[in-house]
Structure formats: structure tokens, C-alpha cells
Amino acid sequence: SASGGHGRAAPRGGGAEEGVLPWRPGDADSSRFKFLSVFAWQARKGWDILLRAYLREFTAADGVLLVLKTRPFGLSEKEQRRQLARVVAEETGYRRPGTAPPVRLLTARLTAPEMARLYSACDAFVLPSRGEGFGRPYLEAMASGLPTIGTGWGGNLDFMTHENSYLIEVEGFEPAAGDSVASFYDGECWARPSLEHLRCLMRRVVERPGEAAARGRRAREDSAGWSLTATCGGLARELDRFL
């Protein structure tokens, strides 16, 4: 793969155990239930909601791990890690060292086969996005057979249902935050995924492995209809209707 940065940011008061450490598929975390999230680093993706939900719902004793596969969105990796560490510090600073659940950061650019191995190395996918035009990481996770947790609003509902995924309730809508690098959201509104419902869904996929596996199988089946071959075939049929 192309070279990429890895880093660590330890929150104040939490100790090194709660630091955000680098991770790669194959690291010695096989006994942990691994949540994966894949996104560009911007407010729209809801990474702050995800991190707060995970850190509030779980402890180190739960045997879970959150893997964040990110790419900077107009920000340096240093700034990305700084923002991440700030939220971790806010959520874990009051805890005894070693009691918060681990978070791992993966910032390297990966090839398509490496991404496929990453999905396969994890147990569930989660992304509480505030809005998606399509939501390709959701579809990639579903095609990999992962139980997938996503926001119950947006373009991803074209292929995500209550039968093939876990949909996060939306509490309402709010003005889009003005990212310094994403000012094109100014004046728009986006969804506010429920942090509490996200906590419940993350706990559910951990504690109900049979149900989660069945939903992952359904996700894999349903995602086949959205492959490039299937999509092009459908487009060709639609064009034939007008020719």
C-alpha cells in the first residue's frame, strides 16, 4: 500500500492505556469484538457521536475494540489525532487508567485487497453519519457480511433496511456544522443520530451474535444487487425502455 501516517494521542488524566494507538489487521486483538468505522475525517461523518457512544457504553472489561480507518479531509494527520484525543480525554478523563475500552487508529492508504482484509478482520461496522448521498463504506461492509450499523436517514436507505442492517434512530435535524474545509454545507441541515440508540445497537451486536451474524448474511445477499455488474445491467434495461 501507499505509505501513510500512524500516530498516538494520549488524553490527559486517562493514562497511556486509553491512548489512541495505531492498528493493522493481524494485530493481536483476536479475542476482542472489533467494531470498524471507515470515513473521511469531517463532522458530517459523525465520528464524534461514534466515539462518545463507544466510550460511554463499554469498558475495557467488555473485550471490545474500535478501529477507525480514516483519511484526512483537508486536515493534517496531527490535527486529526488532536481532535480525536480531545474527545477521548473528555470522555475518559474521569476514569481510572486502564478502564476505558481501546481505540485504534488506521490512517495508512490501503489498496482494495487490503481494505477487503480489513473488513474481514472485524466483527461489525458502524458509522453514525449525519447524512450520506450514497454511503459506499456501508455497502462495502455489507458485501463483506458484516452486521452494519448506520443512520436511519439519507441515501444509504436505498440499500439499508431493518432486515439487513441496524438503523440508528434520528432525533431530528440541525444546521450543518461549518467545517473549515467543507463550507459547502453552510445553510444546509443534516440529521442528528441518536447517541443513546447507537449505544444500544452497539451493545446489541456484541451480546446477540446469532442475530448479528444472520443480519450480516442478509446484508451480503442484498448487497449483491448493488454490484457494478448488477447496477450497469439495471441501467442498460432502463435505457432500453427509451430507445
C-alpha positions as a Python dict, from the first residue, in 0.01 Angstrom:
ca = {
    (1, 'S'): (0, 0, 0),
    (2, 'A'): (99, 361, -25),
    (3, 'S'): (276, 494, 277),
    (4, 'G'): (64, 660, 541),
    (5, 'G'): (94, 801, 888),
    (6, 'H'): (20, 636, 1217),
    (7, 'G'): (6, 811, 1547),
    (8, 'R'): (-81, 807, 1909),
    (9, 'A'): (-252, 1067, 2121),
    (10, 'A'): (-292, 1004, 2493),
    (11, 'P'): (-565, 1201, 2675),
    (12, 'R'): (-495, 1396, 2989),
    (13, 'G'): (-586, 1209, 3303),
    (14, 'G'): (-660, 882, 3127),
    (15, 'G'): (-310, 740, 3108),
    (16, 'A'): (-139, 574, 2816),
    (17, 'E'): (-375, 277, 2832),
    (18, 'E'): (-651, 493, 2688),
    (19, 'G'): (-430, 639, 2416),
    (20, 'V'): (-535, 619, 2054),
    (21, 'L'): (-286, 372, 1909),
    (22, 'P'): (-214, 258, 1552),
    (23, 'W'): (-355, -73, 1432),
    (24, 'R'): (-333, -311, 1139),
    (25, 'P'): (-524, -629, 1050),
    (26, 'G'): (-341, -916, 1216),
    (27, 'D'): (-254, -727, 1533),
    (28, 'A'): (-302, -934, 1848),
    (29, 'D'): (-664, -842, 1911),
    (30, 'S'): (-825, -1167, 1801),
    (31, 'S'): (-1012, -1217, 2127),
    (32, 'R'): (-1178, -875, 2111),
    (33, 'F'): (-1502, -788, 1935),
    (34, 'K'): (-1386, -538, 1674),
    (35, 'F'): (-1603, -250, 1558),
    (36, 'L'): (-1482, -91, 1234),
    (37, 'S'): (-1562, 255, 1102),
    (38, 'V'): (-1436, 386, 767),
    (39, 'F'): (-1469, 754, 682),
    (40, 'A'): (-1312, 1080, 572),
    (41, 'W'): (-1234, 1299, 872),
    (42, 'Q'): (-1517, 1552, 869),
    (43, 'A'): (-1803, 1645, 1101),
    (44, 'R'): (-2066, 1506, 864),
    (45, 'K'): (-1945, 1152, 926),
    (46, 'G'): (-2042, 1166, 1295),
    (47, 'W'): (-1712, 1036, 1428),
    (48, 'D'): (-1765, 1236, 1747),
    (49, 'I'): (-2102, 1068, 1809),
    (50, 'L'): (-1945, 726, 1747),
    (51, 'L'): (-1655, 786, 1981),
    (52, 'R'): (-1871, 919, 2263),
    (53, 'A'): (-2123, 636, 2228),
    (54, 'Y'): (-1850, 371, 2233),
    (55, 'L'): (-1663, 520, 2529),
    (56, 'R'): (-1982, 563, 2731),
    (57, 'E'): (-2127, 221, 2657),
    (58, 'F'): (-1822, -1, 2705),
    (59, 'T'): (-1531, -55, 2940),
    (60, 'A'): (-1204, -240, 2896),
    (61, 'A'): (-1367, -541, 3062),
    (62, 'D'): (-1616, -577, 2775),
    (63, 'G'): (-1349, -712, 2541),
    (64, 'V'): (-1428, -472, 2256),
    (65, 'L'): (-1212, -264, 2022),
    (66, 'L'): (-1299, 32, 1799),
    (67, 'V'): (-1092, 57, 1481),
    (68, 'L'): (-1111, 389, 1295),
    (69, 'K'): (-993, 373, 933),
    (70, 'T'): (-975, 736, 830),
    (71, 'R'): (-836, 969, 573),
    (72, 'P'): (-778, 1339, 638),
    (73, 'F'): (-1028, 1575, 478),
    (74, 'G'): (-824, 1889, 435),
    (75, 'L'): (-665, 1841, 778),
    (76, 'S'): (-320, 1723, 874),
    (77, 'E'): (-295, 1387, 1047),
    (78, 'K'): (-163, 1570, 1351),
    (79, 'E'): (-480, 1779, 1370),
    (80, 'Q'): (-693, 1470, 1315),
    (81, 'R'): (-526, 1296, 1609),
    (82, 'R'): (-556, 1610, 1820),
    (83, 'Q'): (-933, 1627, 1767),
    (84, 'L'): (-966, 1257, 1843),
    (85, 'A'): (-759, 1282, 2159),
    (86, 'R'): (-966, 1576, 2281),
    (87, 'V'): (-1290, 1376, 2268),
    (88, 'V'): (-1124, 1073, 2427),
    (89, 'A'): (-995, 1295, 2708),
    (90, 'E'): (-1339, 1447, 2763),
    (91, 'E'): (-1500, 1104, 2788),
    (92, 'T'): (-1232, 915, 2983),
    (93, 'G'): (-1051, 1174, 3193),
    (94, 'Y'): (-1259, 1087, 3499),
    (95, 'R'): (-1188, 713, 3476),
    (96, 'R'): (-916, 512, 3641),
    (97, 'P'): (-631, 433, 3399),
    (98, 'G'): (-688, 113, 3208),
    (99, 'T'): (-1068, 105, 3243),
    (100, 'A'): (-1172, 269, 2915),
    (101, 'P'): (-1223, 50, 2606),
    (102, 'P'): (-942, 69, 2350),
    (103, 'V'): (-950, 277, 2032),
    (104, 'R'): (-716, 213, 1739),
    (105, 'L'): (-644, 448, 1450),
    (106, 'L'): (-551, 337, 1098),
    (107, 'T'): (-455, 622, 866),
    (108, 'A'): (-248, 442, 601),
    (109, 'R'): (-382, 439, 247),
    (110, 'L'): (-485, 83, 166),
    (111, 'T'): (-529, -100, -163),
    (112, 'A'): (-862, -263, -246),
    (113, 'P'): (-740, -610, -137),
    (114, 'E'): (-608, -461, 188),
    (115, 'M'): (-944, -295, 252),
    (116, 'A'): (-1116, -628, 193),
    (117, 'R'): (-888, -789, 453),
    (118, 'L'): (-964, -507, 694),
    (119, 'Y'): (-1338, -564, 669),
    (120, 'S'): (-1284, -938, 712),
    (121, 'A'): (-1069, -884, 1022),
    (122, 'C'): (-1351, -705, 1206),
    (123, 'D'): (-1682, -816, 1356),
    (124, 'A'): (-1919, -525, 1289),
    (125, 'F'): (-1928, -195, 1103),
    (126, 'V'): (-2062, 129, 1248),
    (127, 'L'): (-2094, 483, 1113),
    (128, 'P'): (-2344, 733, 1262),
    (129, 'S'): (-2322, 968, 963),
    (130, 'R'): (-2522, 1289, 972),
    (131, 'G'): (-2600, 1250, 603),
    (132, 'E'): (-2497, 1041, 301),
    (133, 'G'): (-2557, 1078, -69),
    (134, 'F'): (-2494, 705, -107),
    (135, 'G'): (-2273, 561, 166),
    (136, 'R'): (-2019, 335, -1),
    (137, 'P'): (-1850, 215, 322),
    (138, 'Y'): (-2187, 83, 440),
    (139, 'L'): (-2227, -116, 120),
    (140, 'E'): (-1869, -245, 133),
    (141, 'A'): (-1921, -364, 490),
    (142, 'M'): (-2250, -532, 400),
    (143, 'A'): (-2090, -702, 99),
    (144, 'S'): (-1830, -838, 342),
    (145, 'G'): (-2107, -990, 552),
    (146, 'L'): (-2057, -760, 849),
    (147, 'P'): (-2352, -662, 1067),
    (148, 'T'): (-2373, -293, 979),
    (149, 'I'): (-2494, -7, 1198),
    (150, 'G'): (-2584, 310, 1009),
    (151, 'T'): (-2802, 616, 1031),
    (152, 'G'): (-3169, 567, 950),
    (153, 'W'): (-3176, 861, 711),
    (154, 'G'): (-3006, 953, 386),
    (155, 'G'): (-2907, 794, 59),
    (156, 'N'): (-2791, 475, 231),
    (157, 'L'): (-3156, 381, 286),
    (158, 'D'): (-3166, 285, -81),
    (159, 'F'): (-3000, -40, 27),
    (160, 'M'): (-3011, -48, 409),
    (161, 'T'): (-3324, -181, 581),
    (162, 'H'): (-3423, -303, 926),
    (163, 'E'): (-3389, -657, 790),
    (164, 'N'): (-3031, -634, 660),
    (165, 'S'): (-2875, -379, 896),
    (166, 'Y'): (-2914, -187, 1220),
    (167, 'L'): (-3057, 161, 1165),
    (168, 'I'): (-2986, 436, 1417),
    (169, 'E'): (-3285, 649, 1510),
    (170, 'V'): (-3269, 1015, 1410),
    (171, 'E'): (-3366, 1261, 1683),
    (172, 'G'): (-3418, 1548, 1442),
    (173, 'F'): (-3229, 1780, 1213),
    (174, 'E'): (-2992, 2066, 1281),
    (175, 'P'): (-2787, 2321, 1088),
    (176, 'A'): (-2480, 2163, 933),
    (177, 'A'): (-2162, 2250, 1119),
    (178, 'G'): (-1930, 2472, 922),
    (179, 'D'): (-1616, 2265, 873),
    (180, 'S'): (-1338, 2497, 764),
    (181, 'V'): (-1280, 2263, 471),
    (182, 'A'): (-1645, 2189, 397),
    (183, 'S'): (-1812, 2527, 379),
    (184, 'F'): (-2039, 2398, 103),
    (185, 'Y'): (-2261, 2264, 385),
    (186, 'D'): (-2329, 2619, 505),
    (187, 'G'): (-2701, 2690, 519),
    (188, 'E'): (-2789, 2320, 496),
    (189, 'C'): (-2931, 2089, 761),
    (190, 'W'): (-2831, 1735, 844),
    (191, 'A'): (-2953, 1458, 1071),
    (192, 'R'): (-2883, 1420, 1441),
    (193, 'P'): (-2836, 1044, 1500),
    (194, 'S'): (-2934, 933, 1850),
    (195, 'L'): (-2625, 871, 2060),
    (196, 'E'): (-2826, 667, 2310),
    (197, 'H'): (-2980, 446, 2042),
    (198, 'L'): (-2636, 396, 1890),
    (199, 'R'): (-2513, 276, 2228),
    (200, 'C'): (-2797, 24, 2240),
    (201, 'L'): (-2726, -106, 1890),
    (202, 'M'): (-2354, -146, 1952),
    (203, 'R'): (-2427, -338, 2271),
    (204, 'R'): (-2683, -547, 2088),
    (205, 'V'): (-2450, -673, 1816),
    (206, 'V'): (-2198, -774, 2083),
    (207, 'E'): (-2448, -956, 2303),
    (208, 'R'): (-2659, -1117, 2028),
    (209, 'P'): (-2401, -1277, 1798),
    (210, 'G'): (-2652, -1512, 1635),
    (211, 'E'): (-2882, -1231, 1535),
    (212, 'A'): (-2589, -1016, 1419),
    (213, 'A'): (-2449, -1298, 1205),
    (214, 'A'): (-2789, -1358, 1045),
    (215, 'R'): (-2825, -991, 965),
    (216, 'G'): (-2476, -989, 819),
    (217, 'R'): (-2566, -1279, 592),
    (218, 'R'): (-2878, -1096, 476),
    (219, 'A'): (-2666, -785, 416),
    (220, 'R'): (-2428, -982, 195),
    (221, 'E'): (-2717, -1124, -6),
    (222, 'D'): (-2891, -790, -52),
    (223, 'S'): (-2571, -604, -141),
    (224, 'A'): (-2518, -831, -441),
    (225, 'G'): (-2792, -638, -617),
    (226, 'W'): (-2576, -326, -592),
    (227, 'S'): (-2264, -466, -753),
    (228, 'L'): (-2120, -286, -1055),
    (229, 'T'): (-2244, -563, -1284),
    (230, 'A'): (-2596, -556, -1141),
    (231, 'T'): (-2613, -177, -1143),
    (232, 'C'): (-2492, -149, -1502),
    (233, 'G'): (-2737, -418, -1607),
    (234, 'G'): (-3024, -229, -1446),
    (235, 'L'): (-2915, 94, -1612),
    (236, 'A'): (-2898, -76, -1950),
    (237, 'R'): (-3250, -212, -1907),
    (238, 'E'): (-3381, 133, -1817),
    (239, 'L'): (-3212, 285, -2122),
    (240, 'D'): (-3364, 16, -2344),
    (241, 'R'): (-3707, 132, -2237),
    (242, 'F'): (-3647, 469, -2401),
    (243, 'L'): (-3463, 358, -2712),
}
